[in-house]
Amino acid sequence: MATKVQRIKAPIGVLQLHIELRDTKPKIWRRVLVPETITLARLHGVIQAAFQWGGGQMHEFEAAGERYGTSDPDCDPPGSVRSERIKLMSALGGGSTINMKLPVCVDGANAAPPDDCGGVPGYEEFVEAMADPNHPEHADIKAWIGRDWDPAAFDIEHVNSWLAEIKL
């Protein structure tokens, strides 16, 4: 996943984030507004809500040459991963305050892969099976997802209803 951080002209203290899933075709992305004071831990929740995921996946942020998140004791030497309780702007080198209801998604494209579908390769297989009723795995995958699937669907109001649940 790649995230671009951009300060926007108004209001002061708001960051516009462009978040996209790497290697997806067509691109799956969201543009959200968050307060500059958001912590990386809260940002993880925003990303999960923006893509309508449950939040159980391992994650890590990289900023200014530092790694933030929860270290994996089997792979990470002690002290190599910093706490994600740090504010995003502190990790990037700044900070401010805000007085408006954030986070909010302002744009996006395409349906997010469902939780636990197997990353980008699993998502490609998922989309292929869902699109072809004669695919040998179509019935099982449709039963697993529990609904029809449109890979081009993006419902900004639904994404914002998930984001509204996040307490900053």
FIPADREN-209031 format. One record per residue (C-alpha): residue in one letter; x, y, z. Coordinates in steps of 0.25 Angstrom, whole numbers, padded with zeros to 4 digits, always signed. Layout:
residues N
AXYZ ...
END
This chain:
residues 168
M+0000+0000+0000 A+0005+0014-0003 T+0001+0027+0004 K+0003+0041-0001 V+0002+0052+0009 Q-0002+0066+0005 R-0005+0078+0012 I-0017+0085+0006 K-0020+0100+0006 A-0032+0100+0015 P-0035+0098+0026 I-0022+0099+0034 G-0018+0086+0041 V-0024+0076+0031 L-0016+0066+0023 Q-0021+0060+0010 L-0016+0046+0008 H-0016+0038-0005 I-0016+0023-0001 E-0015+0013-0012 L-0013-0002-0012 R+0000-0006-0020 D+0000-0014-0032 T-0016-0014-0034 K-0022-0012-0048 P-0030-0004-0048 K-0024+0004-0037 I-0032+0003-0024 W-0030+0016-0016 R-0037+0025-0006 R-0034+0040-0003 V-0037+0044+0012 L-0036+0056+0020 V-0030+0055+0034 P-0025+0064+0045 E-0010+0067+0045 T-0011+0062+0060 I-0015+0048+0056 T-0006+0037+0062 L-0001+0026+0053 A-0009+0016+0061 R-0022+0024+0058 L-0018+0025+0044 H-0017+0010+0043 G-0032+0010+0047 V-0035+0021+0037 I-0029+0012+0026 Q-0036+0000+0030 A-0049+0008+0030 A-0047+0014+0017 F-0045+0000+0011 Q-0056-0006+0020 W-0047-0016+0026 G-0048-0022+0040 G-0034-0018+0044 G-0028-0031+0048 Q-0016-0031+0038 M-0002-0028+0042 H+0003-0014+0037 E+0014-0005+0038 F+0017+0010+0034 E+0030+0015+0029 A+0033+0030+0030 A+0047+0037+0029 G+0054+0024+0030 E+0048+0019+0042 R+0038+0007+0044 Y+0026+0009+0053 G+0016-0002+0057 T+0016-0015+0065 S+0029-0022+0064 D+0029-0037+0060 P+0037-0044+0070 D+0041-0055+0060 C+0046-0045+0050 D+0049-0031+0056 P+0061-0029+0065 P+0058-0021+0078 G+0056-0006+0076 S+0055-0007+0061 V+0040-0004+0060 R+0036+0009+0068 S+0022+0011+0074 E+0011+0015+0065 R+0005+0024+0076 I+0013+0035+0070 K+0006+0046+0062 L+0007+0045+0047 M+0013+0059+0046 S+0023+0056+0056 A+0027+0044+0049 L+0028+0053+0036 G+0034+0065+0044 G+0023+0075+0048 G+0010+0077+0055 S-0003+0085+0058 T-0017+0085+0063 I-0031+0084+0056 N-0046+0087+0059 M-0055+0079+0049 K-0061+0066+0048 L-0050+0057+0042 P-0046+0047+0036 V-0055+0048+0024 C-0053+0041+0010 V-0054+0051-0001 D-0051+0042-0013 G-0047+0028-0017 A-0048+0017-0028 N-0052+0002-0029 A-0056-0008-0018 A-0046-0011-0008 P-0042-0026-0007 P-0050-0033+0004 D-0043-0036+0017 D-0034-0048+0016 C-0035-0051+0001 G-0020-0053+0000 G-0014-0040-0004 V-0013-0035-0018 P-0011-0049-0024 G-0023-0054-0016 Y-0032-0042-0020 E-0029-0045-0035 E-0033-0059-0033 F-0046-0055-0025 V-0050-0045-0036 E-0048-0055-0047 A-0056-0066-0040 M-0067-0056-0036 A-0068-0051-0051 D-0070-0065-0057 P-0082-0073-0052 N-0076-0085-0059 H-0063-0084-0051 P-0060-0096-0042 E-0059-0087-0029 H-0070-0077-0033 A-0081-0084-0024 D-0071-0085-0012 I-0066-0071-0013 K-0079-0065-0014 A-0084-0073-0002 W-0072-0068+0005 I-0074-0053+0002 G-0089-0054+0004 R-0093-0044-0007 D-0091-0040-0021 W-0078-0034-0025 D-0075-0022-0034 P-0060-0019-0034 A-0063-0005-0040 A-0072-0001-0028 F-0069+0010-0019 D-0079+0016-0009 I-0073+0028-0003 E-0085+0030+0007 H-0083+0015+0012 V-0068+0018+0014 N-0071+0031+0021 S-0081+0023+0030 W-0069+0014+0034 L-0060+0026+0036 A-0070+0033+0045 E-0068+0022+0055 I-0054+0025+0058 K-0052+0033+0070 L-0040+0043+0069 
END
